[in-house]
Amino acid sequence: MQPDSHSHAEAVTNVVVGAFVSWVLTLIIFGVSAKFAAAVTLVFAIASYARSYLIRRMFNWLNSNPLASMATTVTATFKSLMEKIRSGLIWIKDQFVSLCSTLSRFF
């Protein structure tokens, strides 16, 4: 499990790099003043930090919480089941297309 301080460091690093890129792109693409670009970038940087940090902590919690592990297993099982259903539906569609193709030769 990642310590809380590492989660903050990762989120801050991600936001600082992203904020710089965002600021430059805002200046180039929208042609606004540097001050306006900085204000817009600051708003999105704060939102980005919160999002990044909370997602990181959620994944750490999921990895350390037995109940969450069970939920992850249930989710994986559900995804597997849905993929099998999807494959079955694709097979049925292929059979139907083949049947229609065969029947079209007679009509």
Secondary structure by P-SEA (a helix, b strand, c coil): cccaaaaaaaaaaaaaaaaaaaaaaaaccccccaaaaaaaaaaaaaaaaaaaaaaaaaaaaaaccaaaaaaaaaaaaaaaaaaaaaaaaaaaaaaaaaaaaaaaaac
